Amino acid sequence: MIREAEAKEYAKDLEVLLAETDEILANTEQNLVLLEKAPSDSALLQELFRAMHTLKGGAATLGLEEAVSVCHGMETVLDEVRTGQRSVTSEMMNGLFKVLDWLKDWRNAIGEGAEGPPASGILPVVEALQICPSPSEGPQSNVPLKWPETCEKLPAKGAAGALTASLEALVSQGNPVYVLTVRFRTDAPLLSVRCFQVLTLVEEVAEVAGSSPSLEDIENDKASDALTLYVVGEKESEQAQRIAATVQDVVEVSMRRYTVNTTIAGASSPDKKPEIRVEKTALGKTVRVDVALLDSLMNMVGELVIDRTRLSQIAARLMSNSETAAVGSEISSLASHLQRTSSELQDGLMRARLLPLKSIVGKFPRMVRDLSRRCGKETVFSMTGESTEMDRTVLEAIDDPLIHLLRNAVDHGIEMPDERERLGKPKAGNIRLSAWYEDNQILVRVEDDGAGMDPERIRRTAVKKGLITEEASRKLSEQEICELVFLPGLSTASETTEVSGRGVGMDVARQNLERVNGRIELWTRPGEGTQVTLRLPLTLSIMRALLVKCADEVYAIPTSSVEEIFSLKDQSIGSVRGKQAMKVRDRIVPLVSLKGVLSDSPWQRDGSRYALLTRTQAQPVALGVEELLGEEEIVVKELRGLLSRVRGVAGATILAEGDPAVILDINRIL
Amino acid sequence: MAVAKVLCVDDALFMRTKAARLLAGQGYEIYEAVNGADAVDKYFDVKPDVVLMDITMPVMGGIEAVKAIREKDPEAKVIMVTAISQRSMVLEAIRAGARDFVIKPFEPDKLLEAVRKQCQG
């Protein structure tokens, strides 16, 4: 029984450690990349040191000695740098990255319940990094380590998450939190009572947000020779430190500021040294929810939205009759209340599905760095707008495309350093990832100041691969030619390199985006660089749509893709080269009918009474429809199987009357 | 500086006199009480700087005495003198407002240190 309880506790502790380790390793990776650019940044070194120290403490608590010795070695190296005994070299950076990779492997292994790689595999690397062997390390590095400094234990048990969350909440509210580590003589009697005494005395002068061991554990006589207190306020913490120091058997009280998981965003311009900005992110109190649950909740909200719309229609019918007008208006006010509630519910759920871009871009700086080295190029990578939030599904859909675009930028975009110098460009190429909101869309852009694309080469390749005829290719503008890279089977790199060529091409990137109603746009100029912009919808599940009638069927067209609506009789319809066109202010716009498009003869004349001016990248088109039924909020239902592959069909929805309607993606049907 | 006053509370004469002798040797002015109730009376009579308080005593125990004293004088500085087996009771005493504790049988230095700290604080 006891064994079982212990095992359970260990499992809980391990879970906390793994989560913390993920955070630490991700931060460490980012920080190492930054360190390479700012090798003497003491704040950065401090952060790295602290990360290794925390990891070591956690690993030691659970008896994971292999990682303890590796972290300890790392600490020594970082300390030597921090104290100015040595400076950062590129050789050293490679070593540090190697150690980081070992720690990642280790984390994955213990996460799967495996033993973890032996430290002997990496310790030679760690030792080679050090000037002198770690002082507290014995002659054999396999001996379990003991270290003299204070070691913060992980907050006890499952309470750890709650404690971290409440500390982060405090910090995010602008309350400075300090960590007081109180160490007692190891042979002191009644240690738990001493801990209790310290805690009680400190609580008289300051707010204690939490402790490790927790109060509960202390009361249950679970205490060791170290007590960690999380105290709110700087002055209060100093006072608490003084008071704690007066308690018998206390040998040391150290104090440091509590920092929330830090993420780094480097912003730089070509002629400036990379400027390092440390953004403190407060996560607040969070829970994990299965995406499937969110999806099903969202579906239910969708049903509610439909019911609400139906209710309003019933109310309208009732109100048009004087006998039932009273009931009608009652139902109408009920419907509008339902509307408010359901749209708040909708908003809330929508927000719950949102994640910041940060959650996927953390790995990019390292990736770009590694790629650049492999290609023998110099790059400065910067990111902005990582806190831009988007739907999980969207985020998942852009992960691979972004990787691909960054690879392309390094591999094909940025020139070799000497080539850049010859061209009068800064030796290091700039690659930037940025994200922002624009109207009701999210834009994510990858740009570089490299060589740009060569339209002539793309054209020749496309013709050679039979993707387009020589004749047709001659008619395309340079921009259109460059967009050929989105066709499957076109790779413009003269040879597929290890870096870019992994089978995920621009065509796959485009498909990924289209699956989430996104678009990909390309801008490139030879010698100046390339910009690829991903246009993404804010949300996927509910959209405003225009309902139109065509051949007795109702279709939904996302309002976001319609620029303007015209009544056709007011417009002069003419023809240009035998094709229908209409004049919109001073522009001539091709006019196609929806009926014609759906029956594959877009130019046929029919009874279209309205024209929708579409919002597309380059050339707007007027789409003629027979009847407009109005604008409604619709719930997008995903189509599965064969139907999902029908070009121009974005999904389906259920109308207020209960009939299904197809949602058209007019950018694809035209 | 005026001589600090210490009230030694213990029902056992041996312990009481041992502490008293030790502290008197350091120049403290010593008062003695034989149980909790006696301690509360003497406390408000003498107004000592520090109280050394046993836990298990007849008539009124140490914890109760701490509560009674602290109720009227929240600044009262009480050090519990306790056997190592009385963990939960010390905890209780601290909760009631005791500032410190020393383990019985006490080491002279520890006791003196504890008293000195309370006099300073």
Interface residues (C-beta under 8 A of the other chain):
Chain A: P189 L190 S192 V193 F196 Q197 T200 L201 E219 D221 I243 T246 V247 Q248
Chain B: I84 R87 V90 L91 I94 R95 R99 D100 F101 V102 I103 K110 E113 A114 K117 Q120 G121
